[in-house]
Amino acid sequence: MVDWSGNCGNLSAAVGPFAIRQGLVDAPRDGIATIRIWQANIQKRIIAHVPMKDGEVVEEGDFVLDGVAFPAAEIVVEFLQPGGSGGSILPTGNVVDELDIPGFSGLPATLLNAGNPTIFVDAQRVGLTGTETQDQVNGNAELLQSLETIRAHCTVAMGLAATAEEATRLRPHTPKLCLVAPPQTYGAAGGKTVEAGEIDVIARILSMGKLHHAITGTGAVAVAVAAALEGTLVNCIVGDIGERQVNMGHTAGTVAVGAQTTQVDGNWIVDKAVMSRSARRLMEGWVLVPSKY
């Protein structure tokens, strides 16, 4: 099954370099190529700023992204008006909803539509600290089932499915479920230690029923947007940080993402979210398809 309901924020960074190499767009010989992208799945605009040298996309550099094996050239990605239809961010109109879900009566959740539809829940409310490793979460089948129950019922509350069963069957990709917690010192993947003072919030995001090895790009966008909205579960942890980027701790380390929001007639609008990513060619080849197809 192909789920067309969302976008991949990390892969968004690879679109610009690919388009340049394939000759689909013009790019300067040196400097920064500004590539405007239309994300057809979610009907949104993305701008990628791709470094160029001698007519080629620059892949190598010193930009380090936790969860990525090698340093690389930095690609700045802007997600323009990443909110939902009509620019709306909060599908229920509330910064926090209390939902009665099997096994979790009166569960507070922030339901957000930015980047991808995302559900925020306090990690402690599901018996976690927020610092668990990928193996600790993904090796616990009972926990994963409980988290999917939460995700499915919240999907219904967001108006994205008629029933929880339909949400699990037809929308496995979105919304994402993100568990949040206050800053703590913890051990990230690869032996890295993340200090509490480095981060504003801990975010653990699940994708396709499993804890992500780091954090999805669109999930990081959603965290940054939620942090900017007064009263959300994320904002209650982060507090007022002004216009600076949100430093979030994830499974593999840390990442910083910024969001610009405005309030119009009492409704929150996301102008854009900005983050840095990297992208490089992994392999090239041909897929041979029978002629009748």
VMD Tcl script that draws the C-alpha trace (Angstrom):
set ca {
  {0.00 0.00 0.00}
  {1.18 3.53 -0.81}
  {0.19 6.21 1.70}
  {0.06 9.58 -0.09}
  {-1.01 11.53 3.00}
  {2.33 13.02 4.04}
  {5.80 14.27 3.21}
  {9.31 13.23 4.23}
  {11.20 16.23 5.56}
  {14.58 14.54 5.31}
  {14.05 13.47 1.69}
  {12.89 17.00 0.87}
  {16.55 18.02 1.09}
  {17.46 15.56 -1.68}
  {14.95 16.87 -4.23}
  {16.97 19.98 -5.13}
  {20.30 18.20 -5.73}
  {18.56 15.54 -7.83}
  {16.71 18.11 -9.92}
  {19.96 19.98 -10.60}
  {21.87 16.84 -11.64}
  {19.05 15.71 -13.92}
  {18.94 19.09 -15.65}
  {15.38 19.75 -14.53}
  {16.24 23.21 -13.17}
  {18.86 25.88 -13.79}
  {21.50 26.48 -11.14}
  {24.42 28.89 -10.76}
  {27.91 27.57 -11.39}
  {29.01 28.64 -7.91}
  {27.27 29.78 -4.75}
  {23.81 28.74 -3.61}
  {21.09 27.40 -5.92}
  {17.59 28.28 -4.72}
  {15.27 25.46 -5.78}
  {11.51 25.93 -5.43}
  {9.67 22.66 -4.88}
  {5.97 21.79 -5.02}
  {5.13 18.92 -2.65}
  {2.13 17.39 -4.41}
  {1.17 14.99 -1.59}
  {0.43 17.79 0.85}
  {0.01 20.68 -1.63}
  {2.78 22.75 -0.05}
  {5.78 24.79 -1.21}
  {9.34 24.03 -0.13}
  {12.51 25.98 -0.89}
  {15.88 24.23 -0.81}
  {19.16 26.16 -0.79}
  {21.74 23.90 -2.43}
  {25.51 24.70 -2.41}
  {27.24 24.66 -5.83}
  {30.88 24.66 -6.94}
  {32.23 24.50 -10.50}
  {28.77 23.65 -11.81}
  {28.30 20.66 -9.50}
  {26.27 20.10 -6.36}
  {28.53 20.17 -3.30}
  {28.11 17.01 -1.23}
  {31.11 17.03 1.11}
  {31.46 19.49 3.96}
  {31.67 19.89 7.72}
  {27.95 20.08 8.56}
  {27.19 17.38 11.14}
  {23.67 16.05 11.62}
  {23.09 13.59 14.46}
  {21.75 10.33 13.04}
  {23.66 10.75 9.75}
  {26.90 8.80 9.41}
  {29.11 11.40 7.70}
  {29.66 15.17 7.76}
  {28.38 16.80 4.57}
  {27.48 20.07 2.88}
  {24.61 21.93 4.52}
  {21.31 22.26 2.66}
  {18.93 24.78 4.23}
  {15.29 23.79 3.69}
  {12.34 26.16 4.14}
  {8.83 24.77 4.51}
  {6.45 27.57 3.51}
  {3.09 27.79 5.28}
  {3.34 24.16 6.44}
  {0.03 24.30 8.32}
  {-3.10 22.43 7.26}
  {-5.78 23.40 4.79}
  {-6.20 27.15 4.72}
  {-3.09 27.50 6.86}
  {-4.80 26.10 9.97}
  {-2.53 24.49 12.54}
  {-4.87 23.17 15.24}
  {-7.52 20.92 13.66}
  {-9.70 20.88 16.80}
  {-9.13 24.55 17.57}
  {-7.56 23.65 20.92}
  {-3.93 23.79 22.02}
  {-4.61 20.75 24.23}
  {-7.42 18.19 24.01}
  {-8.27 15.68 26.74}
  {-9.23 12.45 25.04}
  {-10.74 9.25 26.40}
  {-8.75 6.48 24.78}
  {-8.86 2.79 25.77}
  {-6.34 2.45 28.59}
  {-5.76 6.22 28.81}
  {-8.72 8.11 30.24}
  {-8.55 11.89 29.91}
  {-5.22 11.82 28.05}
  {-3.95 15.36 27.27}
  {-2.75 15.67 23.68}
  {-1.79 18.49 21.35}
  {-3.10 17.76 17.85}
  {-1.14 19.73 15.28}
  {-1.10 20.01 11.51}
  {2.31 21.34 10.47}
  {4.96 19.55 8.43}
  {2.91 16.38 8.77}
  {-0.13 15.95 11.02}
  {1.41 15.25 14.43}
  {0.11 14.14 17.83}
  {2.01 15.26 20.93}
  {1.69 13.32 24.19}
  {3.64 13.64 27.44}
  {5.97 10.63 27.67}
  {5.28 10.25 31.39}
  {1.55 9.74 30.71}
  {2.39 6.51 28.88}
  {4.87 5.30 31.50}
  {8.06 6.50 29.82}
  {10.76 9.04 30.63}
  {11.34 10.13 27.04}
  {14.97 8.97 27.14}
  {14.33 5.37 26.11}
  {16.46 3.88 23.35}
  {15.12 2.64 20.05}
  {15.55 -0.99 21.14}
  {13.74 -0.41 24.43}
  {10.69 0.93 22.63}
  {10.67 -1.15 19.47}
  {11.31 -4.35 21.42}
  {8.18 -3.84 23.52}
  {5.22 -5.09 21.48}
  {2.67 -4.23 24.18}
  {3.93 -0.64 24.37}
  {3.87 -0.25 20.59}
  {0.28 -1.48 20.48}
  {-0.72 1.01 23.17}
  {0.97 3.84 21.29}
  {-0.80 2.84 18.07}
  {-4.11 2.86 19.94}
  {-3.39 6.44 21.01}
  {-2.35 7.44 17.49}
  {-5.40 5.86 15.87}
  {-7.93 7.50 18.21}
  {-6.22 10.87 17.89}
  {-6.39 10.49 14.12}
  {-10.17 10.28 14.44}
  {-10.20 13.34 16.72}
  {-8.27 15.24 14.04}
  {-10.92 14.36 11.45}
  {-8.50 12.29 9.38}
  {-10.28 8.94 9.77}
  {-13.79 7.79 10.62}
  {-12.68 5.07 13.05}
  {-9.54 4.02 14.89}
  {-9.47 0.81 12.85}
  {-9.55 2.81 9.63}
  {-6.71 5.00 10.89}
  {-4.48 1.98 11.51}
  {-5.42 0.30 8.24}
  {-5.44 3.23 5.81}
  {-3.26 5.92 7.44}
  {-0.18 4.18 8.88}
  {2.11 7.03 7.79}
  {0.29 10.02 9.26}
  {-0.41 11.45 11.73}
  {2.86 10.85 13.54}
  {2.92 10.33 17.30}
  {5.55 12.32 19.18}
  {6.33 11.74 22.85}
  {7.76 14.78 24.61}
  {9.54 15.30 27.92}
  {11.49 17.99 29.78}
  {15.25 18.26 29.18}
  {17.27 15.46 30.79}
  {20.78 14.15 30.34}
  {20.65 10.86 28.43}
  {22.66 8.50 26.29}
  {21.87 8.77 22.58}
  {22.60 6.26 19.84}
  {26.25 5.72 19.00}
  {27.42 6.42 22.54}
  {26.81 10.17 22.44}
  {25.74 11.88 25.66}
  {23.16 14.65 25.35}
  {23.31 17.08 28.26}
  {20.10 18.56 29.63}
  {21.53 22.05 29.21}
  {21.94 21.54 25.44}
  {18.25 21.13 24.69}
  {14.86 22.75 25.22}
  {12.76 19.59 24.95}
  {13.07 15.85 24.37}
  {11.10 14.52 21.40}
  {10.68 10.88 20.46}
  {8.71 10.35 17.26}
  {7.17 7.16 15.96}
  {6.98 6.45 12.25}
  {5.12 3.50 10.74}
  {4.60 1.96 14.16}
  {8.22 2.13 15.29}
  {10.39 4.63 17.16}
  {12.45 6.56 14.59}
  {16.23 6.11 14.76}
  {16.58 9.91 15.07}
  {13.69 12.28 14.27}
  {11.76 12.80 11.07}
  {12.32 16.14 9.35}
  {8.63 16.95 9.35}
  {8.45 15.85 12.98}
  {11.15 18.36 13.88}
  {9.16 21.03 12.03}
  {6.06 20.10 14.04}
  {7.98 20.32 17.33}
  {9.27 23.79 16.43}
  {5.79 24.99 15.48}
  {4.20 23.54 18.62}
  {6.87 25.23 20.74}
  {5.83 28.59 19.29}
  {2.14 28.17 20.18}
  {1.34 29.20 23.74}
  {-0.29 26.46 25.78}
  {0.65 23.38 23.74}
  {2.31 20.48 25.53}
  {5.59 21.35 23.82}
  {5.31 25.04 24.68}
  {4.63 24.21 28.34}
  {8.00 22.43 28.42}
  {9.99 24.88 26.31}
  {8.55 28.14 27.62}
  {9.19 31.46 25.91}
  {12.40 31.20 23.87}
  {11.71 34.19 21.64}
  {12.61 33.85 17.97}
  {15.56 31.50 18.32}
  {15.51 27.93 17.07}
  {14.22 25.11 19.26}
  {16.93 22.68 20.33}
  {15.38 19.25 20.61}
  {16.90 16.02 21.87}
  {16.05 12.91 19.87}
  {17.06 9.25 19.74}
  {20.38 9.90 17.98}
  {21.33 13.30 19.41}
  {20.08 16.84 18.87}
  {18.71 19.08 16.14}
  {17.64 22.73 15.97}
  {14.66 23.97 13.93}
  {13.08 27.40 13.74}
  {9.46 28.36 13.06}
  {7.83 31.71 12.30}
  {4.20 32.00 13.38}
  {1.64 34.79 13.42}
  {-1.84 35.10 14.88}
  {-4.61 36.36 12.58}
  {-8.11 36.95 13.97}
  {-7.32 34.64 16.87}
  {-6.03 31.83 14.62}
  {-2.40 30.73 14.51}
  {-0.71 30.68 11.10}
  {2.72 29.20 10.36}
  {4.61 31.43 7.93}
  {7.50 29.02 7.54}
  {9.76 26.53 9.29}
  {13.47 26.32 8.57}
  {15.95 23.53 9.18}
  {19.30 22.31 7.88}
  {19.79 18.90 6.34}
  {22.25 17.12 4.06}
  {21.86 14.86 1.04}
  {24.24 12.86 -1.14}
  {24.04 10.24 -3.84}
  {24.10 6.71 -2.46}
  {24.01 4.82 -5.74}
  {23.06 5.10 -9.39}
  {21.72 2.44 -11.71}
  {18.94 1.21 -13.96}
  {15.78 -0.70 -13.17}
  {14.81 -2.99 -16.08}
  {11.03 -3.22 -16.47}
  {9.32 -5.60 -18.95}
  {8.05 -3.71 -22.01}
  {4.38 -4.59 -21.43}
  {4.48 -2.46 -18.28}
}
mol new
graphics top color blue
foreach p $ca { graphics top sphere $p radius 0.5 }
foreach p [lrange $ca 0 end-1] q [lrange $ca 1 end] { graphics top cylinder $p $q radius 0.2 }
display resetview
